[in-house]
Amino acid sequence: MCDEQRRIEERELEKIQLLREISNACKQMNDDRNLNHFEREKLISRRVRFTSNEKWLMGALIMSMIVSLLAIVITFAKS
């Protein structure tokens, strides 16, 4: 009876140990995934971001190009 009880306890301890190992492996995978997410965010933050003045200047440049193209089209349409 004592031997059987001890074997059952040993099996339970082995199960607990396996569950701990599985849990640690899952935590490591999650940490790796979070690290990759953090690295991705760092790369995104390195991209060029325009300030409001630069956006305004880009808009003005595009508008002037459109006006120039319209002037050229109107000039050729008249002739």
Backbone as CSV, one residue per row, in Angstrom:
resi,resn,N_x,N_y,N_z,CA_x,CA_y,CA_z,C_x,C_y,C_z
1,MET,0.830,-1.191,0.000,0.000,0.000,0.000,0.871,1.250,0.000
2,CYS,1.909,1.207,0.813,2.813,2.354,0.913,3.562,2.565,-0.399
3,ASP,4.016,1.483,-1.019,4.733,1.581,-2.293,3.827,2.133,-3.385
4,GLU,2.589,1.669,-3.396,1.639,2.139,-4.403,1.359,3.636,-4.226
5,GLN,1.198,4.056,-2.996,0.960,5.474,-2.713,2.165,6.316,-3.141
6,ARG,3.359,5.793,-2.890,4.568,6.519,-3.259,4.691,6.630,-4.781
7,ARG,4.359,5.552,-5.522,4.396,5.589,-6.985,3.389,6.600,-7.536
8,ILE,2.217,6.635,-6.936,1.198,7.599,-7.364,1.697,9.021,-7.138
9,GLU,2.314,9.262,-5.995,2.850,10.594,-5.699,3.972,10.962,-6.664
10,GLU,4.825,9.983,-6.999,5.904,10.239,-7.953,5.348,10.595,-9.328
11,ARG,4.300,9.872,-9.754,3.663,10.180,-11.039,3.065,11.581,-11.024
12,GLU,2.426,11.929,-9.924,1.841,13.269,-9.805,2.937,14.343,-9.870
13,LEU,4.053,14.077,-9.198,5.165,15.029,-9.249,5.723,15.151,-10.665
14,GLU,5.805,14.020,-11.395,6.270,14.061,-12.777,5.309,14.866,-13.651
15,LYS,4.000,14.680,-13.412,3.004,15.446,-14.170,3.150,16.937,-13.895
16,ILE,3.333,17.281,-12.633,3.501,18.689,-12.259,4.751,19.263,-12.919
17,GLN,5.840,18.482,-12.921,7.080,18.942,-13.547,6.891,19.161,-15.047
18,LEU,6.194,18.227,-15.711,5.929,18.387,-17.141,5.075,19.622,-17.405
19,LEU,4.063,19.842,-16.567,3.221,21.028,-16.731,4.029,22.307,-16.548
20,ARG,4.949,22.299,-15.603,5.811,23.473,-15.406,6.684,23.720,-16.626
21,GLU,7.245,22.646,-17.183,8.084,22.792,-18.370,7.280,23.329,-19.550
22,ILE,6.056,22.807,-19.718,5.194,23.295,-20.795,4.859,24.763,-20.572
23,SER,4.544,25.119,-19.337,4.211,26.507,-19.011,5.396,27.429,-19.289
24,ASN,6.587,27.001,-18.900,7.782,27.815,-19.156,8.038,27.976,-20.650
25,ALA,7.822,26.896,-21.416,8.013,26.982,-22.864,7.009,27.955,-23.483
26,CYS,5.758,27.915,-23.010,4.742,28.843,-23.527,5.092,30.283,-23.167
27,LYS,5.573,30.496,-21.950,5.971,31.846,-21.546,7.119,32.348,-22.411
28,GLN,8.078,31.473,-22.708,9.210,31.863,-23.545,8.749,32.227,-24.948
29,MET,7.815,31.433,-25.500,7.286,31.747,-26.827,6.574,33.092,-26.813
30,ASN,5.805,33.355,-25.767,5.088,34.625,-25.658,6.070,35.784,-25.524
31,ASP,7.130,35.594,-24.732,8.152,36.633,-24.595,8.819,36.917,-25.936
32,ASP,9.119,35.858,-26.698,9.721,36.034,-28.016,8.784,36.807,-28.936
33,ARG,7.496,36.474,-28.874,6.524,37.159,-29.723,6.438,38.631,-29.338
34,ASN,6.425,38.922,-28.042,6.372,40.312,-27.589,7.635,41.061,-27.987
35,LEU,8.779,40.399,-27.916,10.031,41.028,-28.325,9.984,41.368,-29.810
36,ASN,9.475,40.432,-30.612,9.366,40.704,-32.041,8.430,41.879,-32.290
37,HIS,7.342,41.955,-31.519,6.412,43.079,-31.656,7.117,44.383,-31.298
38,PHE,7.919,44.354,-30.235,8.652,45.551,-29.817,9.645,45.973,-30.893
39,GLU,10.362,45.006,-31.472,11.314,45.320,-32.536,10.594,45.897,-33.751
40,ARG,9.408,45.355,-34.068,8.628,45.867,-35.188,8.218,47.315,-34.931
41,GLU,7.801,47.606,-33.699,7.419,48.979,-33.351,8.614,49.928,-33.466
42,LYS,9.804,49.449,-33.077,11.002,50.286,-33.202,11.280,50.607,-34.663
43,LEU,11.118,49.615,-35.543,11.356,49.853,-36.966,10.345,50.837,-37.528
44,ILE,9.091,50.711,-37.109,8.065,51.633,-37.595,8.378,53.046,-37.139
45,SER,8.848,53.197,-35.908,9.118,54.543,-35.397,10.318,55.184,-36.095
46,ARG,11.156,54.389,-36.738,12.312,54.943,-37.449,11.940,55.516,-38.810
47,ARG,10.750,55.177,-39.325,10.343,55.682,-40.634,10.255,57.198,-40.612
48,VAL,10.386,57.790,-41.785,10.332,59.252,-41.888,8.897,59.701,-41.666
49,ARG,8.731,60.620,-40.743,7.411,61.189,-40.495,7.489,62.677,-40.772
50,PHE,6.530,63.146,-41.550,6.516,64.556,-41.918,5.875,65.384,-40.812
51,THR,6.448,66.551,-40.558,5.831,67.488,-39.621,4.712,68.218,-40.347
52,SER,3.930,68.994,-39.615,2.802,69.690,-40.246,3.297,70.704,-41.276
53,ASN,4.424,71.382,-41.015,4.965,72.330,-41.998,5.397,71.615,-43.275
54,GLU,6.028,70.459,-43.114,6.462,69.712,-44.292,5.259,69.223,-45.089
55,LYS,4.206,68.803,-44.396,2.992,68.376,-45.099,2.391,69.542,-45.872
56,TRP,2.380,70.718,-45.266,1.831,71.898,-45.929,2.650,72.232,-47.171
57,LEU,3.974,72.153,-47.045,4.841,72.445,-48.192,4.652,71.421,-49.309
58,MET,4.510,70.151,-48.939,4.272,69.119,-49.952,2.946,69.374,-50.661
59,GLY,1.928,69.746,-49.906,0.632,70.058,-50.510,0.728,71.236,-51.463
60,ALA,1.467,72.278,-51.058,1.637,73.451,-51.924,2.385,73.074,-53.198
61,LEU,3.398,72.223,-53.069,4.155,71.781,-54.242,3.265,71.000,-55.203
62,ILE,2.469,70.100,-54.672,1.576,69.300,-55.517,0.545,70.196,-56.201
63,MET,-0.007,71.143,-55.450,-0.992,72.062,-56.044,-0.357,72.895,-57.158
64,SER,0.866,73.370,-56.949,1.522,74.166,-57.997,1.795,73.317,-59.229
65,MET,2.117,72.047,-59.044,2.331,71.165,-60.191,1.024,70.954,-60.953
66,ILE,-0.072,70.790,-60.229,-1.370,70.605,-60.881,-1.749,71.858,-61.671
67,VAL,-1.548,73.024,-61.061,-1.860,74.283,-61.754,-0.994,74.425,-63.003
68,SER,0.269,74.067,-62.913,1.160,74.142,-64.082,0.682,73.211,-65.188
69,LEU,0.290,71.996,-64.833,-0.207,71.055,-65.836,-1.490,71.571,-66.476
70,LEU,-2.377,72.147,-65.673,-3.611,72.713,-66.224,-3.304,73.856,-67.184
71,ALA,-2.340,74.701,-66.831,-1.960,75.810,-67.710,-1.426,75.288,-69.036
72,ILE,-0.634,74.234,-68.990,-0.088,73.647,-70.224,-1.211,73.063,-71.069
73,VAL,-2.138,72.349,-70.440,-3.251,71.739,-71.171,-4.121,72.819,-71.803
74,ILE,-4.414,73.877,-71.058,-5.244,74.964,-71.594,-4.529,75.655,-72.753
75,THR,-3.225,75.844,-72.634,-2.451,76.486,-73.701,-2.515,75.662,-74.981
76,PHE,-2.345,74.348,-74.868,-2.398,73.501,-76.055,-3.815,73.386,-76.592
77,ALA,-4.814,73.459,-75.723,-6.202,73.356,-76.177,-6.607,74.584,-76.980
78,LYS,-6.078,75.751,-76.652,-6.417,76.989,-77.373,-5.787,77.017,-78.757
79,SER,-4.634,76.402,-78.917,-3.926,76.486,-80.198,-4.308,75.384,-81.161
